């Protein structure tokens, strides 16, 4: 596990391996942050609260889940 603190007003990024980039950006309101995940299509990305609700291998559902 990695826990880090980032600046709230600056867009910053983290890399996982060589092909997954996670960017943190200010949200629409002061108490929100946007998490932008850039990864190859073969990397499955599903929010934890949606696990078990939909099949993440179904392209139509996973597009809405991210």
matplotlib code that plots the C-alpha trace (Angstrom):
import matplotlib.pyplot as plt

x = [0.0, 1.2, -0.4, 0.7, -0.4, -0.7, -1.2, -4.8, -4.4, -1.8, -2.4, -0.1, 0.4, 1.4, 2.6, 1.9, 4.3, 5.2, 1.6, -0.8, -0.9, -3.1, -3.6, -5.1, -6.9, -9.2, -12.8, -15.8, -16.2, -13.5, -14.2, -13.8, -10.8, -10.9, -9.0, -8.0, -6.8, -4.9, -4.3, -4.4, -7.8, -6.7, -6.4, -9.8, -10.8, -13.9, -14.8, -14.9, -18.6, -19.6, -17.9, -20.6, -23.2, -22.1, -19.8, -16.6, -15.8, -19.0, -17.8, -21.1, -21.2, -17.5, -17.6, -20.3, -18.5, -15.3]
y = [0.0, 3.5, 6.5, 9.9, 13.6, 15.7, 19.4, 20.4, 23.0, 21.3, 18.5, 15.7, 12.1, 8.7, 5.7, 2.1, 0.0, 1.3, 1.7, 2.9, 6.6, 8.0, 11.8, 13.8, 17.0, 19.5, 18.5, 20.7, 21.8, 22.5, 19.2, 17.0, 15.6, 14.0, 10.7, 10.2, 6.7, 6.2, 2.5, 0.2, -1.3, -4.7, -3.4, -3.8, -0.8, -1.0, 1.1, -1.0, -0.1, -1.5, -4.9, -7.6, -5.4, -5.8, -8.0, -5.9, -7.9, -6.4, -3.4, -1.5, -1.8, -1.2, 2.1, 3.4, 2.0, 4.0]
z = [0.0, -0.8, 0.9, -0.3, 0.0, -3.1, -3.6, -4.1, -6.8, -9.0, -11.4, -10.5, -11.7, -10.5, -12.6, -12.0, -14.0, -17.4, -18.8, -16.2, -15.3, -12.6, -12.6, -9.8, -10.7, -8.9, -9.0, -9.7, -6.1, -3.5, -1.6, -4.7, -6.6, -10.0, -10.6, -14.2, -15.1, -18.4, -19.1, -22.1, -23.0, -21.7, -18.2, -16.4, -14.3, -12.0, -9.0, -5.9, -5.1, -8.5, -8.1, -8.1, -9.7, -13.3, -15.3, -15.8, -19.0, -20.6, -22.6, -22.3, -18.5, -17.9, -19.9, -17.5, -14.4, -14.9]

ax = plt.figure().add_subplot(projection="3d")
ax.plot(x, y, z, "-o")
ax.set_aspect("equal")
plt.show()
